[in-house]
Amino acid sequence: MGYWHEKVVVITGGSSGFGRSLAGRFAGSGARVIIAARSQEKLEAAAQSIAGEVTARTVDITCDESVQELVDGILKDEGRIDAWINNAGRSNRGQAAETTSQEFSELLDLNFLGTVRCSRAVIPALARTRGHLVNIGSIASLIAGPHLGAYPASKFPLTAYSQQLRMELAPRGVHVLLVCPGPIARSEEDDRYQRQAEGLPAAAQLPGGGARLKQLCPDLLARKIMKACQRRKAELITPWHTKVLVAIAHISPRLGDRILNFYTRRG
């Protein structure tokens, strides 16, 4: 039996996209997977499409009470939580200078504060199992590219929050992993970037806002996350060469901007 056999793994945003890929990989490794999202219909469809033990539960991560009800319900039914993956979130397109404070507030509430709500609610349970708290960030958690609207500002705080949690929770045995991937390939049809990018360069319609990065295989990324948990790593940044760009941008912001502009498609 492998490391994940019979472990209880909770994945927010698990009804579609990368969350569903994560659920499939964990379930295939013998974990008891709970996928959580707002749409019961999408959750049930996702659970039925995944081989293994997968349970669907609704949650609104922008609501403290809904998150606490989810955690309490899982502990009542399963008795434990071994891993919690904060995957729910949403990308965006737009010029930062033209993005309203309301749009920033909405994305911060979902992409950052949603992670805070879930983490606060589940940390006591993870401390009992010496479990894993995984925060799915983005390359935009480390460097901000053009055309992404409020998205980078909503993802940047995850880096600081994960670092603080990592240091504070280590004595309690909780492993904290920050994942910063580039654009992830999706199997579902999705035209939201085209709608959001009206009036912007054509590249803004592409994943990553037009950054010249190969889209990541979701199944391969899921396997890397599982291995990173088993090794209790602090961060997973992929593709590997983005680490170099991040380092350059921190040492020389102007040089980092020039490189980032060079690697961003204009047409």
C-alpha positions in Angstrom: 0.0 0.0 0.0 1.2 3.5 -0.9 1.6 6.6 1.2 -1.9 8.0 0.2 -3.8 4.8 0.8 -6.9 5.5 3.0 -5.8 9.1 3.7 -8.6 11.7 3.6 -7.8 14.4 1.1 -10.0 17.5 0.6 -9.8 19.5 -2.6 -11.6 22.8 -3.0 -12.5 23.7 -6.5 -12.6 20.0 -7.3 -15.5 19.9 -9.7 -13.5 21.0 -12.8 -10.1 21.9 -14.3 -7.0 21.1 -12.3 -9.0 20.3 -9.2 -10.7 17.4 -10.9 -7.3 16.2 -12.2 -5.9 16.3 -8.6 -8.9 14.3 -7.4 -8.4 11.7 -10.0 -4.7 11.3 -9.2 -5.3 11.1 -5.4 -8.2 8.7 -5.7 -6.1 6.5 -8.0 -3.5 6.3 -5.3 -6.1 5.0 -2.8 -7.0 8.2 -1.0 -10.5 8.9 0.2 -11.1 12.1 -1.7 -13.6 14.9 -1.0 -14.1 17.4 -3.7 -15.8 20.7 -2.7 -17.2 23.5 -4.8 -20.4 25.6 -5.1 -22.2 23.6 -7.8 -23.7 20.3 -6.6 -24.5 19.3 -10.2 -20.9 19.8 -11.4 -19.5 18.1 -8.3 -21.7 15.0 -8.8 -20.7 14.8 -12.4 -17.0 15.1 -11.5 -17.3 12.5 -8.8 -19.0 10.0 -11.1 -16.2 10.5 -13.8 -13.4 9.7 -11.4 -12.4 6.1 -10.6 -11.9 5.6 -6.9 -13.5 6.8 -3.6 -14.6 10.3 -4.3 -17.3 12.2 -2.3 -18.9 15.5 -3.4 -19.7 18.3 -0.9 -20.8 21.9 -1.6 -19.0 24.9 -0.1 -18.8 28.6 -0.6 -15.2 29.6 0.3 -16.2 33.2 0.5 -18.4 32.4 3.6 -16.9 31.5 7.0 -19.9 29.5 8.1 -20.0 27.5 4.9 -16.3 26.6 5.2 -16.7 25.6 8.9 -19.7 23.4 8.1 -17.7 21.6 5.4 -14.8 20.9 7.8 -17.1 19.8 10.6 -19.1 17.6 8.3 -16.0 15.9 6.9 -14.6 15.3 10.5 -18.0 13.8 11.5 -18.2 11.4 8.6 -14.5 10.6 8.0 -13.0 11.2 11.5 -9.9 12.9 10.2 -8.3 15.0 7.5 -4.9 14.2 6.2 -4.5 16.7 3.4 -6.3 19.9 2.4 -5.7 21.5 -1.0 -6.7 25.1 -1.4 -7.3 24.9 -5.1 -10.5 27.0 -5.7 -9.9 30.3 -7.4 -10.3 32.3 -10.6 -8.1 34.1 -13.1 -8.7 37.4 -14.7 -7.9 39.7 -17.6 -7.6 43.5 -17.8 -5.3 46.4 -17.4 -4.4 47.0 -13.7 -4.9 50.7 -14.0 -8.4 50.2 -15.3 -9.4 47.5 -12.9 -11.8 48.7 -10.3 -11.4 48.4 -6.5 -14.5 46.3 -6.5 -13.0 43.8 -9.0 -9.8 43.7 -6.8 -11.9 43.1 -3.7 -13.9 40.3 -5.3 -10.8 38.4 -6.6 -8.9 38.9 -3.3 -11.9 37.5 -1.4 -11.9 34.4 -3.6 -8.3 33.7 -4.4 -6.7 34.8 -1.1 -9.2 35.2 1.7 -10.9 31.9 0.6 -7.6 30.2 1.4 -7.4 32.0 4.7 -10.9 30.8 5.7 -10.3 27.2 4.8 -6.8 27.1 6.4 -8.1 28.6 9.7 -10.9 26.0 9.8 -8.8 22.9 9.0 -5.5 23.6 10.7 -6.6 22.0 14.1 -7.5 18.8 12.2 -4.3 18.7 10.2 -2.3 19.2 13.5 -3.8 16.0 14.8 -2.7 14.0 11.7 0.5 15.8 11.0 -1.1 16.5 7.7 -0.5 18.6 4.6 -1.9 22.1 3.8 -1.4 22.8 0.1 -2.0 26.3 -1.3 -2.3 26.4 -5.1 -0.8 29.7 -6.2 0.6 30.7 -9.5 3.7 32.1 -11.2 1.6 35.2 -10.7 2.2 34.7 -6.9 5.8 35.6 -7.6 6.0 37.9 -10.6 3.2 40.0 -12.2 2.8 40.0 -15.9 0.7 42.3 -18.0 -3.0 42.0 -19.0 -3.9 39.9 -15.8 -6.2 42.5 -14.1 -6.5 41.8 -10.4 -5.2 38.3 -10.6 -1.5 38.8 -9.5 -2.5 41.1 -6.6 -4.9 38.3 -5.4 -2.2 35.6 -5.7 0.8 37.5 -4.4 -0.4 37.3 -0.7 -0.4 33.5 -0.8 3.4 33.6 -0.9 3.7 35.6 2.3 0.8 33.7 4.0 2.2 30.3 3.2 5.7 31.3 4.5 4.2 32.5 7.7 2.1 29.4 8.1 5.1 27.2 7.3 7.1 28.6 10.1 4.3 28.9 12.7 2.8 25.4 12.1 6.1 23.4 11.8 6.2 22.9 15.6 2.6 21.4 15.4 3.7 19.0 12.7 1.6 20.6 9.9 3.3 20.6 6.5 2.6 23.7 4.3 3.3 23.6 0.6 3.0 26.5 -1.8 2.6 25.5 -5.5 3.4 28.1 -8.1 2.7 26.6 -11.6 2.6 28.3 -15.0 -0.5 27.9 -17.2 -2.2 24.6 -16.8 -3.8 22.9 -19.8 -7.6 22.5 -19.5 -9.7 19.9 -21.3 -12.9 21.9 -20.9 -14.0 24.5 -23.3 -13.6 28.0 -21.7 -14.1 31.3 -23.5 -13.9 33.6 -20.4 -10.5 35.0 -21.4 -11.8 36.0 -24.8 -14.7 37.8 -23.1 -12.5 39.5 -20.5 -9.8 40.5 -22.9 -11.9 42.7 -25.2 -9.9 45.8 -26.1 -6.6 44.2 -24.9 -3.8 42.8 -27.1 -4.8 39.4 -28.6 -2.3 37.7 -26.4 -4.4 38.5 -23.4 -6.8 35.8 -24.5 -4.2 33.1 -24.1 -3.4 31.2 -20.9 -1.0 33.1 -18.7 -1.8 36.4 -20.4 0.3 35.5 -23.4 3.4 34.4 -21.6 5.5 32.1 -23.8 5.2 29.1 -21.4 4.2 25.6 -22.4 1.0 24.7 -20.8 1.5 22.2 -18.0 0.1 18.7 -18.1 -2.4 18.6 -15.1 -1.8 15.0 -14.4 2.0 15.4 -14.2 1.6 18.5 -12.0 -0.7 16.5 -9.7 1.9 13.8 -9.3 4.6 16.4 -8.5 2.4 17.8 -5.8 1.8 14.4 -4.3 5.6 13.8 -4.2 6.2 17.2 -2.8 3.8 16.5 0.1 5.5 13.1 0.8 8.9 14.9 0.9 7.3 17.8 2.9 8.8 20.4 0.6 8.2 24.1 1.1 7.6 25.2 -2.5 6.9 23.7 -5.9 7.6 26.1 -8.7 7.2 24.8 -12.3 8.3 25.0 -15.0 11.8 25.1 -13.5 13.2 28.1 -15.6 10.6 30.4 -14.0 12.7 30.2 -10.9 15.5 32.0 -12.7 13.2 34.7 -13.9 11.8 35.2 -10.3 15.4 35.4 -8.9 16.4 38.0 -11.6 13.2 40.1 -11.0 13.9 40.2 -7.3 17.5 41.3 -7.8 16.9 43.7 -10.7 13.2 44.6 -11.1 13.8 46.5 -14.4 15.7 43.7 -15.9 13.0 41.3 -14.8 10.4 43.5 -16.5 12.3 43.5 -19.8 12.6 39.7 -19.7 9.0 39.3 -18.8 8.0 41.6 -21.6 10.2 39.8 -24.1 8.5 36.5 -23.2 5.0 37.9 -23.5 3.4 37.6 -26.9 2.1 40.8 -28.3 0.0 39.6 -31.1 
